Amino acid sequence: MPQSLSKVIIHIIFSAKNREGWLDSDVRPRMHAYLATVCRNLGAELVRVGGVTDHVDIVTTLPRTVSQADFIEEIEKASSKWI
């Protein structure tokens, strides 16, 4: 029986509004841990979450059940609500 395999790795970068430095050193690790959980809950295999005070970098696989636009929208929505 044939099967379809795919593994799309994406690098997502998004910043705070007006590139303001909301993510200081005490908030950043908690935000990164939260975003890692959001990615895993959406079915992605997380590779790395990082960033600095004004932006977040995420390297992850794209789940087969979610479009790229919907995936990024969910991550950005969750991070905005968390902040």
C-alpha positions in Angstrom: 0.0 0.0 0.0 1.5 3.4 -1.0 2.0 6.0 1.6 2.8 9.7 1.5 5.6 11.1 3.7 6.6 14.7 4.1 8.6 16.7 6.5 8.6 20.5 6.0 10.9 22.4 8.3 10.1 26.1 8.7 11.8 29.0 10.4 9.3 31.5 11.8 10.3 34.9 12.9 7.9 37.4 14.3 8.4 40.6 16.3 6.6 42.6 18.9 4.6 45.6 17.7 6.9 48.4 16.6 9.8 46.1 17.5 9.5 47.1 21.2 11.5 45.1 23.6 8.8 43.3 25.6 10.8 40.1 26.1 13.3 40.9 28.7 15.6 38.2 30.2 13.1 37.1 32.9 10.1 36.8 30.6 11.9 35.3 27.6 12.4 31.7 28.9 8.8 31.4 30.0 7.5 32.7 26.7 9.8 30.3 24.8 8.6 27.4 26.9 5.0 28.4 26.3 5.5 28.6 22.5 7.2 25.2 22.5 4.1 23.8 24.1 1.8 25.5 21.6 3.8 24.1 18.7 3.7 20.6 20.2 -0.1 20.8 20.8 -0.6 21.7 17.2 1.3 18.5 16.2 4.6 20.0 15.2 8.0 18.6 16.0 9.8 21.5 17.7 13.5 22.0 16.8 14.3 25.2 18.6 12.6 28.3 20.1 14.7 31.4 20.8 15.0 35.1 20.2 15.9 38.4 21.8 14.0 41.3 23.4 12.1 42.4 20.3 11.5 39.1 18.3 11.0 35.4 18.6 12.6 32.7 16.3 11.0 29.3 16.0 12.4 26.3 14.0 9.8 23.5 13.7 8.2 21.1 11.4 4.9 21.9 9.8 2.2 19.6 10.9 0.5 17.8 8.0 -3.0 18.7 9.2 -2.5 22.5 9.4 -1.7 25.0 6.7 1.4 27.2 7.1 -0.8 30.3 7.5 -3.0 28.8 10.1 -0.1 27.4 12.0 1.7 30.8 12.2 -1.6 32.5 13.1 -2.2 30.2 16.0 1.3 30.7 17.3 1.1 34.5 17.1 -2.4 34.5 18.6 -1.2 32.4 21.6 1.9 34.6 22.2 -0.2 37.8 22.1 -2.7 36.4 24.6 0.1 35.2 26.8 1.8 38.6 27.0 
